[in-house]
């Protein structure tokens, strides 16, 4: 059961209420209109963790230097 069929590149924004709901904004490729999908979850933190992990993986695949910069930032944070 698929809720929507959008590509990652169509994701234009997101927000959450900090409790149970997340809103995802996608741009329709044909109409260029923004479509909002609002979803509700019992464990929003787990869902946001998955979304963050997915986005970080996508960024890392597009910009290999991203992972190196994150490692340097982590080393700096823990050394001070």
PDB file with one MODEL, atoms N, CA, C and O in Angstrom:
MODEL        1
ATOM      1  N   UNK A   1       0.851  -1.179   0.000  1.00  0.00           N
ATOM      2  CA  UNK A   1       0.000   0.000   0.000  1.00  0.00           C
ATOM      3  C   UNK A   1       0.899   1.245   0.000  1.00  0.00           C
ATOM      4  O   UNK A   1       1.538   1.553   1.006  1.00  0.00           O
ATOM      5  N   UNK A   2       0.941   1.942  -1.108  1.00  0.00           N
ATOM      6  CA  UNK A   2       1.810   3.107  -1.274  1.00  0.00           C
ATOM      7  C   UNK A   2       1.011   4.377  -1.008  1.00  0.00           C
ATOM      8  O   UNK A   2      -0.061   4.578  -1.579  1.00  0.00           O
ATOM      9  N   UNK A   3       1.544   5.239  -0.129  1.00  0.00           N
ATOM     10  CA  UNK A   3       0.863   6.496   0.179  1.00  0.00           C
ATOM     11  C   UNK A   3       1.093   7.550  -0.886  1.00  0.00           C
ATOM     12  O   UNK A   3       0.208   8.362  -1.156  1.00  0.00           O
ATOM     13  N   UNK A   4       2.271   7.548  -1.495  1.00  0.00           N
ATOM     14  CA  UNK A   4       2.583   8.488  -2.559  1.00  0.00           C
ATOM     15  C   UNK A   4       3.713   7.927  -3.394  1.00  0.00           C
ATOM     16  O   UNK A   4       4.371   6.962  -3.008  1.00  0.00           O
ATOM     17  N   UNK A   5       3.928   8.541  -4.535  1.00  0.00           N
ATOM     18  CA  UNK A   5       5.011   8.110  -5.425  1.00  0.00           C
ATOM     19  C   UNK A   5       5.791   9.342  -5.864  1.00  0.00           C
ATOM     20  O   UNK A   5       5.591   9.859  -6.963  1.00  0.00           O
ATOM     21  N   UNK A   6       6.672   9.798  -5.002  1.00  0.00           N
ATOM     22  CA  UNK A   6       7.508  10.946  -5.304  1.00  0.00           C
ATOM     23  C   UNK A   6       8.965  10.524  -5.242  1.00  0.00           C
ATOM     24  O   UNK A   6       9.329   9.614  -4.498  1.00  0.00           O
ATOM     25  N   UNK A   7       9.786  11.187  -6.024  1.00  0.00           N
ATOM     26  CA  UNK A   7      11.225  10.974  -5.961  1.00  0.00           C
ATOM     27  C   UNK A   7      11.800  11.825  -4.831  1.00  0.00           C
ATOM     28  O   UNK A   7      11.209  12.823  -4.419  1.00  0.00           O
ATOM     29  N   UNK A   8      12.962  11.406  -4.344  1.00  0.00           N
ATOM     30  CA  UNK A   8      13.617  12.178  -3.290  1.00  0.00           C
ATOM     31  C   UNK A   8      13.858  13.614  -3.743  1.00  0.00           C
ATOM     32  O   UNK A   8      13.727  14.549  -2.953  1.00  0.00           O
ATOM     33  N   UNK A   9      14.209  13.787  -5.013  1.00  0.00           N
ATOM     34  CA  UNK A   9      14.495  15.131  -5.533  1.00  0.00           C
ATOM     35  C   UNK A   9      13.268  16.032  -5.520  1.00  0.00           C
ATOM     36  O   UNK A   9      13.398  17.252  -5.618  1.00  0.00           O
ATOM     37  N   UNK A  10      12.085  15.452  -5.401  1.00  0.00           N
ATOM     38  CA  UNK A  10      10.860  16.244  -5.358  1.00  0.00           C
ATOM     39  C   UNK A  10      10.550  16.759  -3.952  1.00  0.00           C
ATOM     40  O   UNK A  10       9.679  17.613  -3.787  1.00  0.00           O
ATOM     41  N   UNK A  11      11.251  16.252  -2.943  1.00  0.00           N
ATOM     42  CA  UNK A  11      11.036  16.714  -1.573  1.00  0.00           C
ATOM     43  C   UNK A  11      11.574  18.134  -1.444  1.00  0.00           C
ATOM     44  O   UNK A  11      12.771  18.366  -1.616  1.00  0.00           O
ATOM     45  N   UNK A  12      10.705  19.072  -1.146  1.00  0.00           N
ATOM     46  CA  UNK A  12      11.090  20.480  -1.070  1.00  0.00           C
ATOM     47  C   UNK A  12      11.092  21.026   0.349  1.00  0.00           C
ATOM     48  O   UNK A  12      11.610  22.116   0.589  1.00  0.00           O
ATOM     49  N   UNK A  13      10.525  20.289   1.285  1.00  0.00           N
ATOM     50  CA  UNK A  13      10.529  20.749   2.665  1.00  0.00           C
ATOM     51  C   UNK A  13       9.829  19.762   3.571  1.00  0.00           C
ATOM     52  O   UNK A  13       9.122  18.863   3.115  1.00  0.00           O
ATOM     53  N   UNK A  14      10.041  19.946   4.869  1.00  0.00           N
ATOM     54  CA  UNK A  14       9.386  19.085   5.851  1.00  0.00           C
ATOM     55  C   UNK A  14       9.284  19.832   7.170  1.00  0.00           C
ATOM     56  O   UNK A  14      10.042  20.766   7.434  1.00  0.00           O
ATOM     57  N   UNK A  15       8.346  19.411   7.983  1.00  0.00           N
ATOM     58  CA  UNK A  15       8.208  19.968   9.325  1.00  0.00           C
ATOM     59  C   UNK A  15       7.479  18.947  10.186  1.00  0.00           C
ATOM     60  O   UNK A  15       6.854  18.017   9.676  1.00  0.00           O
ATOM     61  N   UNK A  16       7.570  19.136  11.497  1.00  0.00           N
ATOM     62  CA  UNK A  16       6.842  18.250  12.409  1.00  0.00           C
ATOM     63  C   UNK A  16       6.347  19.067  13.585  1.00  0.00           C
ATOM     64  O   UNK A  16       6.823  20.172  13.846  1.00  0.00           O
ATOM     65  N   UNK A  17       5.380  18.497  14.288  1.00  0.00           N
ATOM     66  CA  UNK A  17       4.824  19.204  15.445  1.00  0.00           C
ATOM     67  C   UNK A  17       5.503  18.803  16.753  1.00  0.00           C
ATOM     68  O   UNK A  17       5.109  19.264  17.824  1.00  0.00           O
ATOM     69  N   UNK A  18       6.520  17.946  16.670  1.00  0.00           N
ATOM     70  CA  UNK A  18       7.230  17.521  17.864  1.00  0.00           C
ATOM     71  C   UNK A  18       6.495  16.478  18.686  1.00  0.00           C
ATOM     72  O   UNK A  18       6.972  16.066  19.744  1.00  0.00           O
ATOM     73  N   UNK A  19       5.337  16.049  18.205  1.00  0.00           N
ATOM     74  CA  UNK A  19       4.546  15.069  18.960  1.00  0.00           C
ATOM     75  C   UNK A  19       4.258  13.833  18.120  1.00  0.00           C
ATOM     76  O   UNK A  19       4.807  12.761  18.376  1.00  0.00           O
ATOM     77  N   UNK A  20       3.394  13.983  17.113  1.00  0.00           N
ATOM     78  CA  UNK A  20       2.980  12.805  16.339  1.00  0.00           C
ATOM     79  C   UNK A  20       2.922  13.027  14.833  1.00  0.00           C
ATOM     80  O   UNK A  20       2.826  12.058  14.080  1.00  0.00           O
ATOM     81  N   UNK A  21       2.978  14.268  14.376  1.00  0.00           N
ATOM     82  CA  UNK A  21       2.743  14.538  12.951  1.00  0.00           C
ATOM     83  C   UNK A  21       3.970  15.090  12.237  1.00  0.00           C
ATOM     84  O   UNK A  21       4.748  15.865  12.793  1.00  0.00           O
ATOM     85  N   UNK A  22       4.112  14.662  10.988  1.00  0.00           N
ATOM     86  CA  UNK A  22       5.162  15.188  10.119  1.00  0.00           C
ATOM     87  C   UNK A  22       4.503  15.589   8.802  1.00  0.00           C
ATOM     88  O   UNK A  22       3.623  14.894   8.294  1.00  0.00           O
ATOM     89  N   UNK A  23       4.945  16.725   8.259  1.00  0.00           N
ATOM     90  CA  UNK A  23       4.461  17.199   6.961  1.00  0.00           C
ATOM     91  C   UNK A  23       5.621  17.158   5.985  1.00  0.00           C
ATOM     92  O   UNK A  23       6.714  17.640   6.281  1.00  0.00           O
ATOM     93  N   UNK A  24       5.375  16.580   4.820  1.00  0.00           N
ATOM     94  CA  UNK A  24       6.374  16.523   3.758  1.00  0.00           C
ATOM     95  C   UNK A  24       5.831  17.286   2.563  1.00  0.00           C
ATOM     96  O   UNK A  24       4.689  17.075   2.156  1.00  0.00           O
ATOM     97  N   UNK A  25       6.643  18.174   1.998  1.00  0.00           N
ATOM     98  CA  UNK A  25       6.238  18.980   0.850  1.00  0.00           C
ATOM     99  C   UNK A  25       6.977  18.486  -0.384  1.00  0.00           C
ATOM    100  O   UNK A  25       8.207  18.484  -0.427  1.00  0.00           O
ATOM    101  N   UNK A  26       6.206  18.067  -1.390  1.00  0.00           N
ATOM    102  CA  UNK A  26       6.767  17.559  -2.631  1.00  0.00           C
ATOM    103  C   UNK A  26       6.322  18.432  -3.787  1.00  0.00           C
ATOM    104  O   UNK A  26       5.204  18.946  -3.791  1.00  0.00           O
ATOM    105  N   UNK A  27       7.207  18.602  -4.778  1.00  0.00           N
ATOM    106  CA  UNK A  27       6.839  19.351  -5.977  1.00  0.00           C
ATOM    107  C   UNK A  27       6.462  18.361  -7.067  1.00  0.00           C
ATOM    108  O   UNK A  27       7.252  17.488  -7.428  1.00  0.00           O
ATOM    109  N   UNK A  28       5.242  18.505  -7.592  1.00  0.00           N
ATOM    110  CA  UNK A  28       4.773  17.677  -8.691  1.00  0.00           C
ATOM    111  C   UNK A  28       5.555  18.048  -9.942  1.00  0.00           C
ATOM    112  O   UNK A  28       5.605  19.221 -10.313  1.00  0.00           O
ATOM    113  N   UNK A  29       6.167  17.062 -10.598  1.00  0.00           N
ATOM    114  CA  UNK A  29       7.011  17.346 -11.763  1.00  0.00           C
ATOM    115  C   UNK A  29       6.216  17.891 -12.945  1.00  0.00           C
ATOM    116  O   UNK A  29       6.728  18.699 -13.720  1.00  0.00           O
ATOM    117  N   UNK A  30       4.965  17.451 -13.084  1.00  0.00           N
ATOM    118  CA  UNK A  30       4.155  17.887 -14.220  1.00  0.00           C
ATOM    119  C   UNK A  30       3.579  19.285 -14.023  1.00  0.00           C
ATOM    120  O   UNK A  30       3.666  20.130 -14.914  1.00  0.00           O
ATOM    121  N   UNK A  31       2.994  19.524 -12.858  1.00  0.00           N
ATOM    122  CA  UNK A  31       2.298  20.794 -12.627  1.00  0.00           C
ATOM    123  C   UNK A  31       3.153  21.842 -11.921  1.00  0.00           C
ATOM    124  O   UNK A  31       2.795  23.020 -11.896  1.00  0.00           O
ATOM    125  N   UNK A  32       4.287  21.419 -11.346  1.00  0.00           N
ATOM    126  CA  UNK A  32       5.169  22.285 -10.543  1.00  0.00           C
ATOM    127  C   UNK A  32       4.503  22.760  -9.253  1.00  0.00           C
ATOM    128  O   UNK A  32       5.063  23.589  -8.536  1.00  0.00           O
ATOM    129  N   UNK A  33       3.325  22.243  -8.958  1.00  0.00           N
ATOM    130  CA  UNK A  33       2.623  22.589  -7.726  1.00  0.00           C
ATOM    131  C   UNK A  33       3.244  21.835  -6.550  1.00  0.00           C
ATOM    132  O   UNK A  33       3.774  20.736  -6.715  1.00  0.00           O
ATOM    133  N   UNK A  34       3.173  22.433  -5.372  1.00  0.00           N
ATOM    134  CA  UNK A  34       3.649  21.786  -4.153  1.00  0.00           C
ATOM    135  C   UNK A  34       2.492  20.992  -3.553  1.00  0.00           C
ATOM    136  O   UNK A  34       1.392  21.513  -3.367  1.00  0.00           O
ATOM    137  N   UNK A  35       2.757  19.736  -3.258  1.00  0.00           N
ATOM    138  CA  UNK A  35       1.759  18.871  -2.637  1.00  0.00           C
ATOM    139  C   UNK A  35       2.236  18.519  -1.236  1.00  0.00           C
ATOM    140  O   UNK A  35       3.389  18.133  -1.044  1.00  0.00           O
ATOM    141  N   UNK A  36       1.340  18.655  -0.254  1.00  0.00           N
ATOM    142  CA  UNK A  36       1.687  18.349   1.125  1.00  0.00           C
ATOM    143  C   UNK A  36       1.109  16.991   1.510  1.00  0.00           C
ATOM    144  O   UNK A  36      -0.059  16.700   1.254  1.00  0.00           O
ATOM    145  N   UNK A  37       1.942  16.178   2.121  1.00  0.00           N
ATOM    146  CA  UNK A  37       1.497  14.903   2.678  1.00  0.00           C
ATOM    147  C   UNK A  37       1.706  14.996   4.183  1.00  0.00           C
ATOM    148  O   UNK A  37       2.832  15.172   4.649  1.00  0.00           O
ATOM    149  N   UNK A  38       0.633  14.880   4.932  1.00  0.00           N
ATOM    150  CA  UNK A  38       0.722  14.930   6.390  1.00  0.00           C
ATOM    151  C   UNK A  38       0.515  13.522   6.929  1.00  0.00           C
ATOM    152  O   UNK A  38      -0.484  12.868   6.629  1.00  0.00           O
ATOM    153  N   UNK A  39       1.458  13.074   7.715  1.00  0.00           N
ATOM    154  CA  UNK A  39       1.421  11.719   8.254  1.00  0.00           C
ATOM    155  C   UNK A  39       1.467  11.770   9.772  1.00  0.00           C
ATOM    156  O   UNK A  39       2.065  12.674  10.356  1.00  0.00           O
ATOM    157  N   UNK A  40       0.830  10.793  10.405  1.00  0.00           N
ATOM    158  CA  UNK A  40       0.812  10.727  11.864  1.00  0.00           C
ATOM    159  C   UNK A  40       1.429   9.401  12.310  1.00  0.00           C
ATOM    160  O   UNK A  40       1.146   8.346  11.743  1.00  0.00           O
ATOM    161  N   UNK A  41       2.275   9.478  13.333  1.00  0.00           N
ATOM    162  CA  UNK A  41       2.985   8.306  13.838  1.00  0.00           C
ATOM    163  C   UNK A  41       2.920   8.270  15.356  1.00  0.00           C
ATOM    164  O   UNK A  41       2.905   9.313  16.010  1.00  0.00           O
ATOM    165  N   UNK A  42       2.882   7.067  15.911  1.00  0.00           N
ATOM    166  CA  UNK A  42       2.922   6.930  17.369  1.00  0.00           C
ATOM    167  C   UNK A  42       4.305   7.269  17.901  1.00  0.00           C
ATOM    168  O   UNK A  42       4.434   7.887  18.958  1.00  0.00           O
ATOM    169  N   UNK A  43       5.350   6.862  17.165  1.00  0.00           N
ATOM    170  CA  UNK A  43       6.727   7.110  17.602  1.00  0.00           C
ATOM    171  C   UNK A  43       7.408   8.041  16.596  1.00  0.00           C
ATOM    172  O   UNK A  43       8.192   7.598  15.757  1.00  0.00           O
ATOM    173  N   UNK A  44       7.101   9.316  16.692  1.00  0.00           N
ATOM    174  CA  UNK A  44       7.622  10.301  15.743  1.00  0.00           C
ATOM    175  C   UNK A  44       9.143  10.360  15.773  1.00  0.00           C
ATOM    176  O   UNK A  44       9.771  10.528  14.727  1.00  0.00           O
ATOM    177  N   UNK A  45       9.739  10.226  16.932  1.00  0.00           N
ATOM    178  CA  UNK A  45      11.200  10.301  17.048  1.00  0.00           C
ATOM    179  C   UNK A  45      11.872   9.227  16.189  1.00  0.00           C
ATOM    180  O   UNK A  45      12.867   9.511  15.523  1.00  0.00           O
ATOM    181  N   UNK A  46      11.352   8.020  16.194  1.00  0.00           N
ATOM    182  CA  UNK A  46      11.928   6.934  15.387  1.00  0.00           C
ATOM    183  C   UNK A  46      11.797   7.239  13.899  1.00  0.00           C
ATOM    184  O   UNK A  46      12.718   6.980  13.124  1.00  0.00           O
ATOM    185  N   UNK A  47      10.658   7.786  13.504  1.00  0.00           N
ATOM    186  CA  UNK A  47      10.440   8.130  12.093  1.00  0.00           C
ATOM    187  C   UNK A  47      11.390   9.247  11.675  1.00  0.00           C
ATOM    188  O   UNK A  47      11.994   9.177  10.604  1.00  0.00           O
ATOM    189  N   UNK A  48      11.527  10.269  12.504  1.00  0.00           N
ATOM    190  CA  UNK A  48      12.431  11.373  12.176  1.00  0.00           C
ATOM    191  C   UNK A  48      13.876  10.896  12.113  1.00  0.00           C
ATOM    192  O   UNK A  48      14.655  11.384  11.294  1.00  0.00           O
ATOM    193  N   UNK A  49      14.237   9.953  12.966  1.00  0.00           N
ATOM    194  CA  UNK A  49      15.585   9.381  12.915  1.00  0.00           C
ATOM    195  C   UNK A  49      15.805   8.688  11.567  1.00  0.00           C
ATOM    196  O   UNK A  49      16.862   8.845  10.956  1.00  0.00           O
ATOM    197  N   UNK A  50      14.821   7.928  11.105  1.00  0.00           N
ATOM    198  CA  UNK A  50      14.928   7.247   9.800  1.00  0.00           C
ATOM    199  C   UNK A  50      15.023   8.254   8.661  1.00  0.00           C
ATOM    200  O   UNK A  50      15.839   8.089   7.754  1.00  0.00           O
ATOM    201  N   UNK A  51      14.192   9.300   8.701  1.00  0.00           N
ATOM    202  CA  UNK A  51      14.230  10.325   7.655  1.00  0.00           C
ATOM    203  C   UNK A  51      15.600  11.005   7.647  1.00  0.00           C
ATOM    204  O   UNK A  51      16.186  11.207   6.584  1.00  0.00           O
ATOM    205  N   UNK A  52      16.109  11.357   8.825  1.00  0.00           N
ATOM    206  CA  UNK A  52      17.417  12.004   8.919  1.00  0.00           C
ATOM    207  C   UNK A  52      18.509  11.100   8.362  1.00  0.00           C
ATOM    208  O   UNK A  52      19.385  11.563   7.631  1.00  0.00           O
ATOM    209  N   UNK A  53      18.464   9.820   8.700  1.00  0.00           N
ATOM    210  CA  UNK A  53      19.466   8.871   8.201  1.00  0.00           C
ATOM    211  C   UNK A  53      19.410   8.765   6.686  1.00  0.00           C
ATOM    212  O   UNK A  53      20.446   8.714   6.022  1.00  0.00           O
ATOM    213  N   UNK A  54      18.200   8.732   6.141  1.00  0.00           N
ATOM    214  CA  UNK A  54      18.033   8.650   4.694  1.00  0.00           C
ATOM    215  C   UNK A  54      18.602   9.895   4.017  1.00  0.00           C
ATOM    216  O   UNK A  54      19.335   9.790   3.033  1.00  0.00           O
ATOM    217  N   UNK A  55      18.265  11.066   4.539  1.00  0.00           N
ATOM    218  CA  UNK A  55      18.754  12.314   3.948  1.00  0.00           C
ATOM    219  C   UNK A  55      20.275  12.397   4.052  1.00  0.00           C
ATOM    220  O   UNK A  55      20.933  12.808   3.097  1.00  0.00           O
ATOM    221  N   UNK A  56      20.838  12.016   5.186  1.00  0.00           N
ATOM    222  CA  UNK A  56      22.297  12.036   5.340  1.00  0.00           C
ATOM    223  C   UNK A  56      22.960  11.095   4.339  1.00  0.00           C
ATOM    224  O   UNK A  56      24.007  11.422   3.780  1.00  0.00           O
ATOM    225  N   UNK A  57      22.359   9.932   4.111  1.00  0.00           N
ATOM    226  CA  UNK A  57      22.914   8.986   3.134  1.00  0.00           C
ATOM    227  C   UNK A  57      22.848   9.559   1.724  1.00  0.00           C
ATOM    228  O   UNK A  57      23.777   9.384   0.936  1.00  0.00           O
ATOM    229  N   UNK A  58      21.751  10.245   1.403  1.00  0.00           N
ATOM    230  CA  UNK A  58      21.625  10.860   0.076  1.00  0.00           C
ATOM    231  C   UNK A  58      22.660  11.966  -0.105  1.00  0.00           C
ATOM    232  O   UNK A  58      23.283  12.060  -1.162  1.00  0.00           O
ATOM    233  N   UNK A  59      22.847  12.793   0.901  1.00  0.00           N
ATOM    234  CA  UNK A  59      23.837  13.871   0.823  1.00  0.00           C
ATOM    235  C   UNK A  59      25.231  13.279   0.660  1.00  0.00           C
ATOM    236  O   UNK A  59      26.024  13.754  -0.153  1.00  0.00           O
ATOM    237  N   UNK A  60      25.523  12.248   1.431  1.00  0.00           N
ATOM    238  CA  UNK A  60      26.841  11.613   1.352  1.00  0.00           C
ATOM    239  C   UNK A  60      27.087  11.014  -0.026  1.00  0.00           C
ATOM    240  O   UNK A  60      28.221  11.021  -0.506  1.00  0.00           O
ATOM    241  N   UNK A  61      26.042  10.496  -0.671  1.00  0.00           N
ATOM    242  CA  UNK A  61      26.222   9.900  -1.996  1.00  0.00           C
ATOM    243  C   UNK A  61      26.450  10.966  -3.061  1.00  0.00           C
ATOM    244  O   UNK A  61      27.117  10.708  -4.063  1.00  0.00           O
ATOM    245  N   UNK A  62      25.905  12.149  -2.855  1.00  0.00           N
ATOM    246  CA  UNK A  62      26.072  13.245  -3.813  1.00  0.00           C
ATOM    247  C   UNK A  62      27.383  13.982  -3.568  1.00  0.00           C
ATOM    248  O   UNK A  62      28.036  14.428  -4.512  1.00  0.00           O
ATOM    249  N   UNK A  63      27.767  14.110  -2.298  1.00  0.00           N
ATOM    250  CA  UNK A  63      28.957  14.865  -1.912  1.00  0.00           C
ATOM    251  C   UNK A  63      29.840  14.006  -1.013  1.00  0.00           C
ATOM    252  O   UNK A  63      29.702  14.047   0.209  1.00  0.00           O
ATOM    253  N   UNK A  64      30.753  13.221  -1.610  1.00  0.00           N
ATOM    254  CA  UNK A  64      31.594  12.337  -0.801  1.00  0.00           C
ATOM    255  C   UNK A  64      32.394  13.076   0.278  1.00  0.00           C
ATOM    256  O   UNK A  64      32.727  12.475   1.300  1.00  0.00           O
ATOM    257  N   UNK A  65      32.706  14.335   0.084  1.00  0.00           N
ATOM    258  CA  UNK A  65      33.426  15.111   1.083  1.00  0.00           C
ATOM    259  C   UNK A  65      32.612  15.361   2.337  1.00  0.00           C
ATOM    260  O   UNK A  65      33.167  15.722   3.375  1.00  0.00           O
ATOM    261  N   UNK A  66      31.305  15.175   2.256  1.00  0.00           N
ATOM    262  CA  UNK A  66      30.417  15.392   3.398  1.00  0.00           C
ATOM    263  C   UNK A  66      30.815  14.507   4.575  1.00  0.00           C
ATOM    264  O   UNK A  66      30.883  14.977   5.710  1.00  0.00           O
ATOM    265  N   UNK A  67      31.075  13.237   4.310  1.00  0.00           N
ATOM    266  CA  UNK A  67      31.432  12.313   5.386  1.00  0.00           C
ATOM    267  C   UNK A  67      32.742  12.725   6.047  1.00  0.00           C
ATOM    268  O   UNK A  67      32.866  12.659   7.270  1.00  0.00           O
ATOM    269  N   UNK A  68      33.725  13.151   5.246  1.00  0.00           N
ATOM    270  CA  UNK A  68      34.997  13.591   5.813  1.00  0.00           C
ATOM    271  C   UNK A  68      34.803  14.815   6.701  1.00  0.00           C
ATOM    272  O   UNK A  68      35.398  14.908   7.775  1.00  0.00           O
ATOM    273  N   UNK A  69      33.976  15.749   6.256  1.00  0.00           N
ATOM    274  CA  UNK A  69      33.760  16.964   7.048  1.00  0.00           C
ATOM    275  C   UNK A  69      33.053  16.634   8.358  1.00  0.00           C
ATOM    276  O   UNK A  69      33.309  17.275   9.377  1.00  0.00           O
ATOM    277  N   UNK A  70      32.164  15.638   8.341  1.00  0.00           N
ATOM    278  CA  UNK A  70      31.470  15.243   9.566  1.00  0.00           C
ATOM    279  C   UNK A  70      32.439  14.595  10.546  1.00  0.00           C
ATOM    280  O   UNK A  70      32.342  14.809  11.754  1.00  0.00           O
ATOM    281  N   UNK A  71      33.366  13.809  10.033  1.00  0.00           N
ATOM    282  CA  UNK A  71      34.361  13.166  10.900  1.00  0.00           C
ATOM    283  C   UNK A  71      35.252  14.214  11.560  1.00  0.00           C
ATOM    284  O   UNK A  71      35.564  14.112  12.747  1.00  0.00           O
ATOM    285  N   UNK A  72      35.659  15.217  10.791  1.00  0.00           N
ATOM    286  CA  UNK A  72      36.495  16.283  11.346  1.00  0.00           C
ATOM    287  C   UNK A  72      35.742  17.072  12.409  1.00  0.00           C
ATOM    288  O   UNK A  72      36.304  17.411  13.451  1.00  0.00           O
ATOM    289  N   UNK A  73      34.474  17.364  12.147  1.00  0.00           N
ATOM    290  CA  UNK A  73      33.668  18.115  13.112  1.00  0.00           C
ATOM    291  C   UNK A  73      33.518  17.321  14.405  1.00  0.00           C
ATOM    292  O   UNK A  73      33.597  17.888  15.495  1.00  0.00           O
ATOM    293  N   UNK A  74      33.303  16.015  14.290  1.00  0.00           N
ATOM    294  CA  UNK A  74      33.154  15.171  15.470  1.00  0.00           C
ATOM    295  C   UNK A  74      34.439  15.143  16.292  1.00  0.00           C
ATOM    296  O   UNK A  74      34.400  15.230  17.520  1.00  0.00           O
ATOM    297  N   UNK A  75      35.582  15.023  15.609  1.00  0.00           N
ATOM    298  CA  UNK A  75      36.868  15.007  16.312  1.00  0.00           C
ATOM    299  C   UNK A  75      37.082  16.318  17.057  1.00  0.00           C
ATOM    300  O   UNK A  75      37.568  16.324  18.188  1.00  0.00           O
ATOM    301  N   UNK A  76      36.719  17.429  16.420  1.00  0.00           N
ATOM    302  CA  UNK A  76      36.880  18.744  17.040  1.00  0.00           C
ATOM    303  C   UNK A  76      35.994  18.865  18.278  1.00  0.00           C
ATOM    304  O   UNK A  76      36.429  19.361  19.317  1.00  0.00           O
ATOM    305  N   UNK A  77      34.740  18.405  18.156  1.00  0.00           N
ATOM    306  CA  UNK A  77      33.790  18.519  19.264  1.00  0.00           C
ATOM    307  C   UNK A  77      34.261  17.722  20.478  1.00  0.00           C
ATOM    308  O   UNK A  77      34.153  18.191  21.611  1.00  0.00           O
ATOM    309  N   UNK A  78      34.782  16.523  20.245  1.00  0.00           N
ATOM    310  CA  UNK A  78      35.174  15.667  21.361  1.00  0.00           C
ATOM    311  C   UNK A  78      36.543  16.016  21.932  1.00  0.00           C
ATOM    312  O   UNK A  78      36.863  15.617  23.051  1.00  0.00           O
ATOM    313  N   UNK A  79      37.358  16.757  21.177  1.00  0.00           N
ATOM    314  CA  UNK A  79      38.687  17.104  21.684  1.00  0.00           C
ATOM    315  C   UNK A  79      38.668  18.360  22.546  1.00  0.00           C
ATOM    316  O   UNK A  79      39.616  18.606  23.293  1.00  0.00           O
ATOM    317  N   UNK A  80      37.595  19.166  22.456  1.00  0.00           N
ATOM    318  CA  UNK A  80      37.569  20.399  23.250  1.00  0.00           C
ATOM    319  C   UNK A  80      36.868  20.240  24.565  1.00  0.00           C
ATOM    320  O   UNK A  80      36.772  21.197  25.334  1.00  0.00           O
TER     321      UNK A  80
ENDMDL
END
